[in-house]
Amino acid sequence: MIKVIKVSAIVITAALATGCSNTSPSAISDLQSQIDTLNTSVSSASADSAKAVAAAASAEARASAAEAAANRAAQFSQDTNSKLDRMFKKSMMK
């Protein structure tokens, strides 16, 4: 069992050493360009999400204002109905 672990450790070390030695500067520059492209995409996505949050906050404020206006209109409607009912009852009492 110990011999298997030693052999596997040697194989892993050799694989890592050859993998690292085969890395060329052009591969590194390609990876760097991909990283730069991804950073640009992330920045763009972050800006878009900030715009979306601002738009959602604005929409929420407008919805709250519309709800308040609708509640006022409903209250005015109820007041008017009450006044009409009282007027009708008064006319019926005469």
C-alpha positions as CSV (number, residue, x, y, z in Angstrom):
1,M,0.0,0.0,0.0
2,I,2.8,2.4,0.9
3,K,4.6,1.5,-2.3
4,V,1.5,2.4,-4.3
5,I,1.3,5.8,-2.6
6,K,5.0,6.5,-3.3
7,V,4.7,5.5,-6.9
8,S,1.5,7.6,-7.4
9,A,3.2,10.6,-5.8
10,I,6.2,10.2,-8.2
11,V,3.9,10.0,-11.2
12,I,1.9,13.1,-10.1
13,T,5.1,15.1,-9.5
14,A,6.4,14.0,-13.0
15,A,3.1,14.9,-14.6
16,L,3.1,18.3,-13.0
17,A,6.7,19.0,-13.9
18,T,6.2,18.1,-17.6
19,G,2.9,20.0,-17.7
20,C,4.4,23.2,-16.4
21,S,7.5,22.9,-18.6
22,N,5.3,22.6,-21.7
23,T,3.6,26.0,-21.1
24,S,4.7,28.4,-23.7
25,P,4.6,32.2,-23.5
26,S,2.1,32.4,-26.3
27,A,-0.3,30.2,-24.3
28,I,0.1,32.5,-21.4
29,S,-0.6,35.5,-23.5
30,D,-3.7,33.8,-25.0
31,L,-4.9,33.1,-21.5
32,Q,-4.2,36.7,-20.5
33,S,-6.2,38.0,-23.5
34,Q,-9.1,35.7,-22.5
35,I,-9.0,37.0,-18.9
36,D,-9.0,40.6,-20.2
37,T,-12.0,39.8,-22.4
38,L,-13.8,38.2,-19.4
39,N,-13.0,41.2,-17.2
40,T,-14.5,43.5,-19.8
41,S,-17.6,41.3,-20.0
42,V,-17.9,41.2,-16.2
43,S,-17.7,45.0,-16.1
44,S,-20.3,45.4,-18.7
45,A,-22.6,42.9,-16.9
46,S,-22.1,44.8,-13.7
47,A,-23.0,48.1,-15.3
48,D,-26.1,46.5,-16.8
49,S,-27.2,45.1,-13.5
50,A,-26.7,48.5,-11.8
51,K,-28.9,50.0,-14.5
52,A,-31.5,47.3,-14.0
53,V,-31.5,47.9,-10.2
54,A,-32.0,51.7,-10.8
55,A,-34.9,51.0,-13.2
56,A,-36.5,48.6,-10.8
57,A,-36.3,51.2,-8.0
58,S,-37.8,53.8,-10.3
59,A,-40.6,51.4,-11.3
60,E,-41.3,50.6,-7.7
61,A,-41.6,54.3,-6.8
62,R,-44.0,54.9,-9.7
63,A,-46.0,51.8,-8.7
64,S,-46.3,53.1,-5.1
65,A,-47.4,56.5,-6.3
66,A,-50.0,54.9,-8.6
67,E,-51.2,52.8,-5.7
68,A,-51.5,55.8,-3.5
69,A,-53.5,57.6,-6.2
70,A,-55.8,54.6,-6.7
71,N,-56.4,54.5,-2.9
72,R,-57.3,58.2,-2.9
73,A,-59.6,57.7,-5.8
74,A,-61.3,54.8,-4.1
75,Q,-61.7,56.8,-0.9
76,F,-63.3,59.7,-2.9
77,S,-65.6,57.2,-4.6
78,Q,-66.7,55.8,-1.3
79,D,-67.3,59.4,0.1
80,T,-69.3,60.3,-3.0
81,N,-71.4,57.1,-2.7
82,S,-72.0,57.9,1.0
83,K,-73.1,61.4,0.2
84,L,-75.4,60.2,-2.6
85,D,-76.9,57.5,-0.2
86,R,-77.6,60.2,2.4
87,M,-79.2,62.5,-0.2
88,F,-81.3,59.6,-1.4
89,K,-82.4,58.7,2.1
90,K,-83.2,62.4,2.9
91,S,-85.3,62.6,-0.3
92,M,-87.1,59.4,0.6
93,M,-87.9,60.7,4.1
94,K,-89.7,63.8,2.8
